[in-house]
C-alpha cells in the first residue's frame, strides 16, 4: 500500500476529531459564562437604555453596552464556577459544568475570568463612559466576593444580598446613555433586588436535597415549603409594589401600567399557589413560580422598552 495514501487517510480521519475537540473546548468556555443568565442581562439592559433615551438610543451604543455587559457577566459566572467547582461536582444539576467534567482546567477558567473582567471594564470605559465601566466592575466584585466567597456558604440570606449583583445591568444601561444616575434606574435596581429571592428560592426548593448534600444553606433547603412559600409571597408583593413606583417617577404610560398590573398580578397569584399547595401538604411545584418569575420580568421590561416609543 502507498504510504502517502495511508498518511493522507490518517490525516483526513484525525481532522474531524481535532475540529470536534476544538469545538468542544470553545463550547466549554462559552458554558463558563452561563449563557442563559446572559439572556436576562439583555432583557434588563436594553429596555432601560430606551427608557433613559426616551426613544431609541444609537445602535452602536446599544451594541457596545450589550457586549461589555455580556463580557462582564460572563466573567462573574466564570469566577463563580471556578470557586464553586468543589460543590458543583456533587450536585446533579451542576455535575456537567466544564470544570467538573475536566473540559476546562481550573487555571484556564481563572485566566479566562480575569481576561473577561479586564476586557469588559476597559471596553465599557472606552465605548460608553467611566461610570458604566465602574458599575460593571462593581457587579463582578459583588457577585464573586460578596456572594460567592462570603455569603453563599454561610447564610440562608445569601441570594437576597448576593442578588444585588444581578441588579447592576439596569444601572449600567441607564448610565451608558446618560452618564449619570437618576430615580428611575434606582427603582428598577430595587425591583430586580426584590424579584431575585422569589425567583431563586423556588429553584432551591426543587434542588433541596442537592443543596443539603453540599451544605449550602439556600432557604429552600433550610426551611419547609410553607415557610419558603410565605417568603416568596412577601417578596413577590414587594416586587409588584416597587414596579408601580416607576409609573409616577418614570412618567410611564398605559402599556407599562397595564403590564405591571396584569403580569404582576399573575406573578403574585403563582406565589400564593406555591404557598397554598405547600400548606396543604401537596407537591408545591416550585418550578412553576421559577418560570413564571422569568416570564414576568421579561414581559415587564418589554413594556418598559415599548412604553417610551408610544405617544400615549
KAFEN-V523932 format. One record per residue. N is the residue number from 1. RES is the residue in three letters. PHI is phi in whole degrees, -180 to 180 (999 if undefined). OMEGA is omega in whole degrees, -180 to 180 (none if undefined). D_CENTER is the distance of its C-alpha to the mean C-alpha in whole Angstrom. Layout:
N|RES|PHI|OMEGA|D_CENTER / N|RES|PHI|OMEGA|D_CENTER
This chain:
1|UNK|999|179|58 / 2|UNK|-68|-176|57 / 3|UNK|-65|179|55 / 4|UNK|-67|177|53 / 5|UNK|-66|179|53 / 6|UNK|-64|-179|51 / 7|UNK|-65|180|49 / 8|UNK|-64|179|48 / 9|UNK|-64|-180|47 / 10|UNK|-65|180|45 / 11|UNK|-64|179|43 / 12|UNK|-63|-178|42 / 13|UNK|-70|-176|41 / 14|UNK|-82|-178|39 / 15|UNK|-59|178|37 / 16|UNK|-60|-179|35 / 17|UNK|-66|179|34 / 18|UNK|-64|179|33 / 19|UNK|-62|179|31 / 20|UNK|-63|180|29 / 21|UNK|-64|178|29 / 22|UNK|-63|179|27 / 23|UNK|-62|178|25 / 24|UNK|-64|180|24 / 25|UNK|-65|178|23 / 26|UNK|-61|179|21 / 27|UNK|-63|180|19 / 28|UNK|-65|179|19 / 29|UNK|-68|176|17 / 30|UNK|-64|180|15 / 31|UNK|-62|178|14 / 32|UNK|-61|-177|13 / 33|UNK|-86|-177|10 / 34|UNK|52|-175|8 / 35|UNK|-54|-179|9 / 36|UNK|-68|175|7 / 37|UNK|-71|179|4 / 38|UNK|-63|177|6 / 39|UNK|-61|179|8 / 40|UNK|-67|176|5 / 41|UNK|-59|180|6 / 42|UNK|-63|-177|10 / 43|UNK|-62|-177|10 / 44|UNK|-94|-176|10 / 45|UNK|-84|-173|11 / 46|UNK|-63|179|14 / 47|UNK|-59|179|16 / 48|UNK|-67|177|16 / 49|UNK|-65|177|18 / 50|UNK|-65|179|20 / 51|UNK|-63|-180|21 / 52|UNK|-64|-179|22 / 53|UNK|-77|-173|24 / 54|UNK|75|-178|25 / 55|UNK|172|-179|25 / 56|UNK|-86|174|24 / 57|UNK|-73|-179|23 / 58|UNK|-63|-179|25 / 59|UNK|-60|178|23 / 60|UNK|-59|179|23 / 61|UNK|-67|179|22 / 62|UNK|-62|-179|19 / 63|UNK|-63|179|19 / 64|UNK|-62|-179|19 / 65|UNK|-69|-180|16 / 66|UNK|-66|179|14 / 67|UNK|-63|179|15 / 68|UNK|-62|179|15 / 69|UNK|-65|179|11 / 70|UNK|-66|178|10 / 71|UNK|-64|179|13 / 72|UNK|-66|179|12 / 73|UNK|-65|178|8 / 74|UNK|-64|177|10 / 75|UNK|-62|-180|12 / 76|UNK|-60|180|10 / 77|UNK|-65|180|9 / 78|UNK|-66|175|13 / 79|UNK|-60|-180|14 / 80|UNK|-60|179|12 / 81|UNK|-67|178|14 / 82|UNK|-64|-177|17 / 83|UNK|-74|-176|18 / 84|UNK|-102|-175|17 / 85|UNK|-63|179|19 / 86|UNK|-69|-180|22 / 87|UNK|-81|178|20 / 88|UNK|-60|-179|18 / 89|UNK|-69|-176|22 / 90|UNK|-114|178|23 / 91|UNK|-114|-176|20 / 92|UNK|-60|-176|20 / 93|UNK|-75|-179|17 / 94|UNK|-121|-173|16 / 95|UNK|-67|180|20 / 96|UNK|-98|177|19 / 97|UNK|-68|-170|17 / 98|UNK|-56|-180|19 / 99|UNK|-74|178|20 / 100|UNK|-79|-179|21 / 101|UNK|-76|-180|23 / 102|UNK|89|178|24 / 103|UNK|-68|175|23 / 104|UNK|-128|179|22 / 105|UNK|-81|176|24 / 106|UNK|-55|179|22 / 107|UNK|-63|179|24 / 108|UNK|-63|180|23 / 109|UNK|-66|-178|19 / 110|UNK|-68|177|20 / 111|UNK|-63|179|22 / 112|UNK|-61|-179|19 / 113|UNK|-63|179|16 / 114|UNK|-64|180|19 / 115|UNK|-62|178|20 / 116|UNK|-63|-180|17 / 117|UNK|-62|-179|16 / 118|UNK|-67|-178|20 / 119|UNK|-63|-178|20 / 120|UNK|-63|-179|17 / 121|UNK|-67|179|18 / 122|UNK|-64|-180|22 / 123|UNK|-59|-179|21 / 124|UNK|-65|179|19 / 125|UNK|-63|-176|22 / 126|UNK|-79|-173|24 / 127|UNK|-101|178|23 / 128|UNK|-121|177|22 / 129|UNK|-161|-174|23 / 130|UNK|-66|-178|23 / 131|UNK|-69|178|21 / 132|UNK|-62|179|18 / 133|UNK|-66|179|18 / 134|UNK|-66|178|19 / 135|UNK|-64|178|16 / 136|UNK|-63|178|14 / 137|UNK|-64|178|16 / 138|UNK|-64|179|15 / 139|UNK|-64|178|11 / 140|UNK|-62|180|12 / 141|UNK|-59|-177|15 / 142|UNK|-64|-178|13 / 143|UNK|-70|-175|11 / 144|UNK|-79|-173|13 / 145|UNK|-85|-175|16 / 146|UNK|-68|-177|16 / 147|UNK|-81|-171|13 / 148|UNK|-67|-174|14 / 149|UNK|-84|-173|18 / 150|UNK|-104|-169|19 / 151|UNK|-88|-166|17 / 152|UNK|-54|-175|16 / 153|UNK|-98|-174|19 / 154|UNK|-118|-174|21 / 155|UNK|-145|178|20 / 156|UNK|-73|175|19 / 157|UNK|-89|-175|18 / 158|UNK|-53|-174|15 / 159|UNK|-74|179|12 / 160|UNK|-63|-177|14 / 161|UNK|-85|177|14 / 162|UNK|-65|-180|12 / 163|UNK|-67|178|9 / 164|UNK|-58|-180|11 / 165|UNK|-57|-179|9 / 166|UNK|-76|180|6 / 167|UNK|-88|-174|9 / 168|UNK|-64|-179|10 / 169|UNK|-55|180|10 / 170|UNK|-68|177|12 / 171|UNK|-70|-180|15 / 172|UNK|-64|179|14 / 173|UNK|-61|-179|15 / 174|UNK|-67|-177|18 / 175|UNK|-70|177|19 / 176|UNK|-61|-179|19 / 177|UNK|-86|-171|22 / 178|UNK|-101|-176|24 / 179|UNK|78|-179|24 / 180|UNK|-152|178|24 / 181|UNK|-107|179|22 / 182|UNK|-152|-176|23 / 183|UNK|-68|180|23 / 184|UNK|-56|178|20 / 185|UNK|-68|176|17 / 186|UNK|-66|177|18 / 187|UNK|-63|179|18 / 188|UNK|-69|173|15 / 189|UNK|-60|179|13 / 190|UNK|-64|179|15 / 191|UNK|-62|180|14 / 192|UNK|-66|177|10 / 193|UNK|-60|-179|12 / 194|UNK|-73|-179|14 / 195|UNK|-72|-173|12 / 196|UNK|-60|179|9 / 197|UNK|-60|179|13 / 198|UNK|-69|173|14 / 199|UNK|-80|-171|11 / 200|UNK|-92|-178|11 / 201|UNK|-59|175|14 / 202|UNK|-60|177|16 / 203|UNK|-64|179|14 / 204|UNK|-70|173|15 / 205|UNK|-68|-180|19 / 206|UNK|-60|-177|18 / 207|UNK|-109|-178|18 / 208|UNK|-51|-177|21 / 209|UNK|-62|-179|23 / 210|UNK|-68|177|21 / 211|UNK|-68|177|20 / 212|UNK|-65|-178|23 / 213|UNK|-63|-178|24 / 214|UNK|-102|175|22 / 215|UNK|60|174|23 / 216|UNK|-104|-171|19 / 217|UNK|-81|173|20 / 218|UNK|-67|-175|17 / 219|UNK|-56|180|19 / 220|UNK|-65|180|19 / 221|UNK|-100|-176|21 / 222|UNK|-104|-179|23 / 223|UNK|-122|178|24 / 224|UNK|-77|-173|26 / 225|UNK|-58|-178|24 / 226|UNK|-69|178|26 / 227|UNK|-68|178|25 / 228|UNK|-64|-180|21 / 229|UNK|-59|179|22 / 230|UNK|-65|178|24 / 231|UNK|-64|178|21 / 232|UNK|-62|178|18 / 233|UNK|-60|-176|21 / 234|UNK|-61|-179|22 / 235|UNK|-72|178|18 / 236|UNK|-65|177|18 / 237|UNK|-61|180|21 / 238|UNK|-63|179|20 / 239|UNK|-63|-179|17 / 240|UNK|-65|178|19 / 241|UNK|-60|179|22 / 242|UNK|-65|180|20 / 243|UNK|-62|-179|19 / 244|UNK|-73|177|23 / 245|UNK|-64|-178|23 / 246|UNK|-69|-177|22 / 247|UNK|-61|178|25 / 248|UNK|-77|-175|28 / 249|UNK|-71|-178|26 / 250|UNK|-97|-179|24 / 251|UNK|52|-178|27 / 252|UNK|-77|-176|25 / 253|UNK|-101|-173|27 / 254|UNK|-66|-176|28 / 255|UNK|-62|180|25 / 256|UNK|-67|-178|23 / 257|UNK|-59|179|25 / 258|UNK|-64|-179|25 / 259|UNK|-65|-180|22 / 260|UNK|-62|-179|21 / 261|UNK|-76|-176|24 / 262|UNK|-71|-178|24 / 263|UNK|-70|176|20 / 264|UNK|-65|177|20 / 265|UNK|-62|177|23 / 266|UNK|-65|179|22 / 267|UNK|-61|178|18 / 268|UNK|-64|179|21 / 269|UNK|-58|180|23 / 270|UNK|-64|178|21 / 271|UNK|-66|177|20 / 272|UNK|-65|179|24 / 273|UNK|-62|177|25 / 274|UNK|-59|-179|23 / 275|UNK|-63|-178|25 / 276|UNK|-62|178|28 / 277|UNK|-68|179|28 / 278|UNK|-67|180|27 / 279|UNK|-65|-180|30 / 280|UNK|-77|178|32 / 281|UNK|84|176|31 / 282|UNK|-93|180|30 / 283|UNK|-59|-174|27 / 284|UNK|-71|-179|24 / 285|UNK|52|-175|22 / 286|UNK|-63|-177|19 / 287|UNK|-69|174|17 / 288|UNK|-62|179|18 / 289|UNK|-70|179|16 / 290|UNK|-58|-180|13 / 291|UNK|-70|178|14 / 292|UNK|-63|-179|15 / 293|UNK|-64|179|12 / 294|UNK|-67|179|10 / 295|UNK|-63|179|13 / 296|UNK|-58|-177|14 / 297|UNK|-65|179|12 / 298|UNK|-61|-178|12 / 299|UNK|-66|179|16 / 300|UNK|-64|-179|16 / 301|UNK|-75|171|14 / 302|UNK|-62|178|17 / 303|UNK|-64|177|19 / 304|UNK|-63|180|18 / 305|UNK|-73|-176|19 / 306|UNK|-77|-172|22 / 307|UNK|-55|-179|24 / 308|UNK|-68|-178|25 / 309|UNK|-88|-177|26 / 310|UNK|-103|-178|29 / 311|UNK|-83|-178|32 / 312|UNK|-138|none|32
